[in-house]
Amino acid sequence: MKSLDVKIYMEAGLGRSAAGEIPLGRSVTPRGLSYMHSAPTWDPQQYLHHSVHRTRPFLDLLIRIPELPNEAGTARIADIGCGPGNVTALLAERWPTAHIIGYDLSPEMLERAERDHAGPTAGGGLLDFRPADAGTWTPQEPYDLIVSNAALQWVPAHADSFAGWIDGLVPGGTFAFQVPGNFTAPSHALLGDLCDSPRWRTRLGTHGRRYVHILDPADYLVRFEDLGCAADTWETTYVQLLTGEDPVLDWVKGTALRPVLTELADDPEAASDFLAQYADLLRKAYPPGPHGTVFPFRRIFAVARKAV
Ligand SMILES: C[S@@+](CC[C@H](N)C(=O)[O-])C[C@H]1O[C@@H](n2cnc3c(N)ncnc32)[C@H](O)[C@@H]1O
């Protein structure tokens, strides 16, 4: 956190509770939250451009989650890094009577989730969204399921939280997550290299690789087995066909480019220069074909069931 950020953060009264939740009574405005440790600004609209491709891995994860201990009653579910809430809402389709809480650090994402999905669910359950930092969040009540989709790559040392999160599950409860595993793919390697090039290094430093905090599926498996869980981990490369002009650039504008776009937000000319250079590199790495642009995307999955 930059010292100016710390000052504004403290003055805004945005301290986290011991559980990593950001107190609801505070003035949790988009402006206030955006100062916190220079977290990138998210754009739910941009992120949702590719919602069909982005939702598929979550559906594949969901299929592997076993029956919950309170399957037919009021199961409690936490979705860490819930984003705009569209995948959180899918949890309510599978567990219609559950009380589901989506946690996220981005005020923009939380606003969208609140607007589109918060409230009682058709099956008598409840969807609720709250600010929290996954880096410090700990369960304050027993959960049947803790889930996270495409978010933990943004959380350094997230695997160190696993013991506390498994502790917070009821016996037989599940922790399940999915993270991208494509950080050596051209889309991401080129972004890191460009940020590190002489033209951008001083300004963008490590912003091109801010999200790279993942382990291999085998490492996740060992961690969960060590914690006494029955673990199931795997990886899948989705061969995605994207359409439109510069579709890979459009994809990363919703995710990996957020730190760069946030850093250059007050300098549209620099942002436009950067995007032009990056678009050029991406066009060469992912040339459009007769049916569209093929964009392979590796993802890593883990499902860990606590002993009964
Ligand atoms: C790629 S989006 C995924 C959103 C949603 N889970 C989905 O699958 O559509 C990543 C989300 O992680 C959130 N995030 C990043 N770092 C976080 C942190 N430290 N604590 C909580 N949320 C975080 C971002 O704000 C963003 O909404």
The ligand as a MOL file (V3000), in Angstrom:
LIG
                    3D

  0  0  0     0  0            999 V3000
M  V30 BEGIN CTAB
M  V30 COUNTS 27 29 0 0 0
M  V30 BEGIN ATOM
M  V30 1 C -12.2860 -12.2960 -12.5800 0
M  V30 2 S -13.3910 -11.6690 -11.3890 0 CHG=1
M  V30 3 C -14.3750 -13.1200 -10.9940 0
M  V30 4 C -15.7450 -12.7440 -10.4980 0
M  V30 5 C -16.7060 -13.9130 -10.2500 0
M  V30 6 N -16.2250 -14.8210 -9.2310 0
M  V30 7 C -16.9880 -14.6580 -11.5160 0
M  V30 8 O -16.6090 -15.8150 -11.6260 0
M  V30 9 O -17.6090 -14.0870 -12.4190 0 CHG=-1
M  V30 10 C -12.3100 -11.5350 -10.0010 0
M  V30 11 C -12.9750 -10.9110 -8.7900 0
M  V30 12 O -12.1130 -11.0780 -7.6740 0
M  V30 13 C -12.2270 -9.9300 -6.8690 0
M  V30 14 N -11.0580 -9.8160 -5.9910 0
M  V30 15 C -9.7690 -9.6110 -6.3420 0
M  V30 16 N -8.9950 -9.5500 -5.2460 0
M  V30 17 C -9.8240 -9.7260 -4.1790 0
M  V30 18 C -9.6270 -9.7690 -2.7710 0
M  V30 19 N -8.4040 -9.6060 -2.2370 0
M  V30 20 N -10.6970 -9.9320 -1.9750 0
M  V30 21 C -11.9400 -10.0860 -2.5020 0
M  V30 22 N -12.1810 -10.0640 -3.8270 0
M  V30 23 C -11.1430 -9.8880 -4.6560 0
M  V30 24 C -12.3150 -8.7970 -7.8670 0
M  V30 25 O -12.8190 -7.6300 -7.2780 0
M  V30 26 C -13.2260 -9.4130 -8.9230 0
M  V30 27 O -14.5790 -9.1390 -8.6740 0
M  V30 END ATOM
M  V30 BEGIN BOND
M  V30 1 1 1 2
M  V30 2 1 2 3
M  V30 3 1 2 10
M  V30 4 1 3 4
M  V30 5 1 4 5
M  V30 6 1 5 6
M  V30 7 1 5 7
M  V30 8 2 7 8
M  V30 9 1 7 9
M  V30 10 1 10 11
M  V30 11 1 11 12
M  V30 12 1 11 26
M  V30 13 1 12 13
M  V30 14 1 13 14
M  V30 15 1 13 24
M  V30 16 1 14 15
M  V30 17 1 14 23
M  V30 18 2 15 16
M  V30 19 1 16 17
M  V30 20 1 17 18
M  V30 21 2 17 23
M  V30 22 1 18 19
M  V30 23 2 18 20
M  V30 24 1 20 21
M  V30 25 2 21 22
M  V30 26 1 22 23
M  V30 27 1 24 25
M  V30 28 1 24 26
M  V30 29 1 26 27
M  V30 END BOND
M  V30 END CTAB
M  END
